[in-house]
Amino acid sequence: MFFRKPVPTFRHHTLFARFFGRPEPMLTEASARDAAALASLHGASFRRGWSEDEFERLLLDRSVLAHRATLGHRPVGFIISRIAAGEAEILSVAVARGQQGRGLARRLLDLHLRRLAGLGVRTVFLEVDDDNVAARRLYARSAFRQVGRRDGYYSRPGNASSAALVLRRDLG
Ligand SMILES: CC(C)(COP(=O)(O)OP(=O)(O)OC[C@H]1O[C@@H](n2cnc3c(N)ncnc32)[C@H](O)[C@@H]1OP(=O)(O)O)[C@@H](O)C(=O)NCCC(=O)NCCS
């Protein structure tokens, strides 16, 4: 007699994903020990990378807050901002290419904003390249609104330059 193999149900899929699916990155506060890893992530994401020394100086600065996303011990994303007089500026956000498009930047940004609010920050600013669709969507979804524009701010070798948009988000 011929028996058909049972077709897995949605519930089986869910359990399978939970136990054998891709592991979720863990979000924690970054420290100076992450300087090398964050410099390497930054260098892979931006034309002008920041050196390990620059990261170390930032991460040792008491007015700087940074969060990292790690898979095992490997940092795969970060967000960093500087706080002054109740305002913060997000200096950089990046997610490793292989981890992009899975909501990791959103998780980092949400955690970071909650922590900034907890530290008494009322307003957050940042600059984003007008051409950076992913970053603009990230910030739009998080209720940042445009408060300024600097035309020709980002230059590209042999290409037309693009504008920097200044975005603002009020917390609390
Ligand atoms: C910008 C960046 C941090 C987003 O990281 P991510 O983890 O992929 O982002 P998420 O998965 O949380 O998605 C955030 C939004 O971006 C959108 N997005 C992600 N990748 C995208 C892509 N390649 N093209 C268009 N939109 C994209 C998502 O759809 C989402 O928008 P939605 O909620 O409206 O659907 C990442 O692309 C990156 O590291 N880029 C290089 C560094 C950089 O540009 N940093 C920002 C400087 S201001």
The ligand as an SDF file (V2000), in Angstrom:
LIG
                    3D

 48 50  0  0  0  0  0  0  0  0999 V2000
   20.6670   51.8220    6.6200 C   0  0  0  0  0  0  0  0  0  0  0  0
   20.9260   50.4600    7.2810 C   0  0  0  0  0  0  0  0  0  0  0  0
   21.5670   50.6650    8.6430 C   0  0  0  0  0  0  0  0  0  0  0  0
   19.5640   49.7180    7.4310 C   0  0  0  0  0  0  0  0  0  0  0  0
   19.8360   48.4920    8.1080 O   0  0  0  0  0  0  0  0  0  0  0  0
   18.8260   47.2300    8.0290 P   0  0  0  0  0  0  0  0  0  0  0  0
   19.0630   46.3720    9.2110 O   0  0  0  0  0  0  0  0  0  0  0  0
   18.9270   46.6280    6.6880 O   0  0  0  0  0  0  0  0  0  0  0  0
   17.4160   47.9890    8.1570 O   0  0  0  0  0  0  0  0  0  0  0  0
   16.0100   47.3200    8.5410 P   0  0  0  0  0  0  0  0  0  0  0  0
   15.9960   45.8960    8.0740 O   0  0  0  0  0  0  0  0  0  0  0  0
   15.7390   47.5960    9.9840 O   0  0  0  0  0  0  0  0  0  0  0  0
   15.0260   48.1470    7.6250 O   0  0  0  0  0  0  0  0  0  0  0  0
   14.7990   49.5130    7.8190 C   0  0  0  0  0  0  0  0  0  0  0  0
   14.0270   50.0750    6.6260 C   0  0  0  0  0  0  0  0  0  0  0  0
   14.9010   50.1470    5.5050 O   0  0  0  0  0  0  0  0  0  0  0  0
   14.3280   49.4310    4.4060 C   0  0  0  0  0  0  0  0  0  0  0  0
   15.4330   48.8180    3.6720 N   0  0  0  0  0  0  0  0  0  0  0  0
   16.3870   47.9840    4.1510 C   0  0  0  0  0  0  0  0  0  0  0  0
   17.2570   47.6760    3.1770 N   0  0  0  0  0  0  0  0  0  0  0  0
   16.8300   48.3330    2.0660 C   0  0  0  0  0  0  0  0  0  0  0  0
   17.3160   48.4390    0.7350 C   0  0  0  0  0  0  0  0  0  0  0  0
   18.4180   47.7860    0.3370 N   0  0  0  0  0  0  0  0  0  0  0  0
   16.6280   49.2160   -0.1380 N   0  0  0  0  0  0  0  0  0  0  0  0
   15.5180   49.8830    0.2400 C   0  0  0  0  0  0  0  0  0  0  0  0
   15.0100   49.8450    1.4990 N   0  0  0  0  0  0  0  0  0  0  0  0
   15.6680   49.0720    2.3770 C   0  0  0  0  0  0  0  0  0  0  0  0
   13.4460   48.3910    5.0480 C   0  0  0  0  0  0  0  0  0  0  0  0
   12.4470   47.9620    4.1460 O   0  0  0  0  0  0  0  0  0  0  0  0
   12.8700   49.1920    6.1950 C   0  0  0  0  0  0  0  0  0  0  0  0
   11.8540   50.0860    5.7570 O   0  0  0  0  0  0  0  0  0  0  0  0
   10.2890   49.7470    5.9760 P   0  0  0  0  0  0  0  0  0  0  0  0
   10.1190   49.5790    7.4550 O   0  0  0  0  0  0  0  0  0  0  0  0
    9.6200   50.9560    5.4190 O   0  0  0  0  0  0  0  0  0  0  0  0
   10.0580   48.4890    5.2150 O   0  0  0  0  0  0  0  0  0  0  0  0
   21.8270   49.5570    6.3690 C   0  0  0  0  0  0  0  0  0  0  0  0
   21.3000   49.5570    5.0700 O   0  0  0  0  0  0  0  0  0  0  0  0
   23.2880   49.9960    6.3410 C   0  0  0  0  0  0  0  0  0  0  0  0
   24.0890   49.6190    7.1860 O   0  0  0  0  0  0  0  0  0  0  0  0
   23.6350   50.8170    5.3210 N   0  0  0  0  0  0  0  0  0  0  0  0
   25.0080   51.3150    5.1910 C   0  0  0  0  0  0  0  0  0  0  0  0
   25.3150   52.3480    6.2560 C   0  0  0  0  0  0  0  0  0  0  0  0
   24.3140   53.4990    6.2210 C   0  0  0  0  0  0  0  0  0  0  0  0
   23.9500   53.9950    5.1650 O   0  0  0  0  0  0  0  0  0  0  0  0
   23.8860   53.9450    7.4240 N   0  0  0  0  0  0  0  0  0  0  0  0
   22.9520   55.0530    7.5890 C   0  0  0  0  0  0  0  0  0  0  0  0
   23.6820   56.3480    7.6140 C   0  0  0  0  0  0  0  0  0  0  0  0
   22.6090   57.7060    8.0140 S   0  0  0  0  0  0  0  0  0  0  0  0
  1  2  1  0
  2  3  1  0
  2  4  1  0
  2 36  1  0
  4  5  1  0
  5  6  1  0
  6  7  2  0
  6  8  1  0
  6  9  1  0
  9 10  1  0
 10 11  2  0
 10 12  1  0
 10 13  1  0
 13 14  1  0
 14 15  1  0
 15 16  1  0
 15 30  1  0
 16 17  1  0
 17 18  1  0
 17 28  1  0
 18 19  1  0
 18 27  1  0
 19 20  2  0
 20 21  1  0
 21 22  1  0
 21 27  2  0
 22 23  1  0
 22 24  2  0
 24 25  1  0
 25 26  2  0
 26 27  1  0
 28 29  1  0
 28 30  1  0
 30 31  1  0
 31 32  1  0
 32 33  2  0
 32 34  1  0
 32 35  1  0
 36 37  1  0
 36 38  1  0
 38 39  2  0
 38 40  1  0
 40 41  1  0
 41 42  1  0
 42 43  1  0
 43 44  2  0
 43 45  1  0
 45 46  1  0
 46 47  1  0
 47 48  1  0
M  END
$$$$
